[in-house]
Amino acid sequence: MSATPRPGFIADFEHTGPKEVEIKFESNDHKSKLEAKYEDGELDIDIEEEPHGEDDH
């Protein structure tokens, strides 16, 4: 499995499996987080999106 960030984003791999993957993609104004877990025969995927940067409080 692999992940390639879009131009302007960096990728930070927190967990790399085999049963759990967590990847954070971040640019100057946006952050995405993907978590995928395989447990008890089921795949659970959670995706969080949020703007961030100078205007965040």
C-alpha positions as CSV (number, residue, x, y, z in Angstrom):
1,M,0.0,0.0,0.0
2,S,1.2,3.5,-0.7
3,A,0.0,7.1,-0.6
4,T,1.1,10.0,-2.7
5,P,0.2,13.5,-1.5
6,R,-1.0,16.1,-3.9
7,P,1.4,19.0,-4.8
8,G,1.7,21.3,-1.8
9,F,1.0,18.6,0.7
10,I,3.3,16.5,2.9
11,A,2.4,13.1,4.2
12,D,3.1,11.8,7.7
13,F,2.7,8.1,8.3
14,E,1.8,7.4,11.9
15,H,1.0,3.7,11.7
16,T,1.8,1.5,8.7
17,G,0.1,-1.8,9.4
18,P,-0.4,-4.6,8.9
19,K,-3.8,-4.1,10.6
20,E,-3.8,-0.4,11.1
21,V,-2.8,2.6,8.9
22,E,-2.8,6.2,9.9
23,I,-1.7,8.9,7.4
24,K,-1.9,12.7,7.8
25,F,-1.7,15.0,4.8
26,E,-1.0,18.6,5.5
27,S,-0.6,21.8,3.4
28,N,-0.4,25.5,4.4
29,D,-4.2,25.7,4.6
30,H,-5.7,22.2,4.9
31,K,-5.2,19.0,6.9
32,S,-6.6,15.5,6.2
33,K,-6.3,12.5,8.4
34,L,-7.0,8.9,7.2
35,E,-7.3,6.0,9.7
36,A,-8.0,2.5,8.5
37,K,-8.2,-0.5,10.9
38,Y,-8.9,-4.1,10.1
39,E,-10.4,-5.8,13.2
40,D,-12.6,-8.8,13.8
41,G,-12.9,-9.3,10.0
42,E,-14.2,-5.8,9.3
43,L,-12.5,-2.8,7.8
44,D,-13.2,0.6,9.5
45,I,-12.1,3.7,7.7
46,D,-12.3,7.2,9.3
47,I,-11.4,10.4,7.3
48,E,-11.2,13.8,8.9
49,E,-10.8,17.1,6.9
50,E,-10.1,20.5,8.4
51,P,-8.8,23.8,7.2
52,H,-5.9,25.2,9.2
53,G,-3.3,27.9,8.9
54,E,-3.0,31.6,9.9
55,D,-6.8,32.1,10.3
56,D,-7.3,29.3,12.8
57,H,-8.1,30.1,16.4
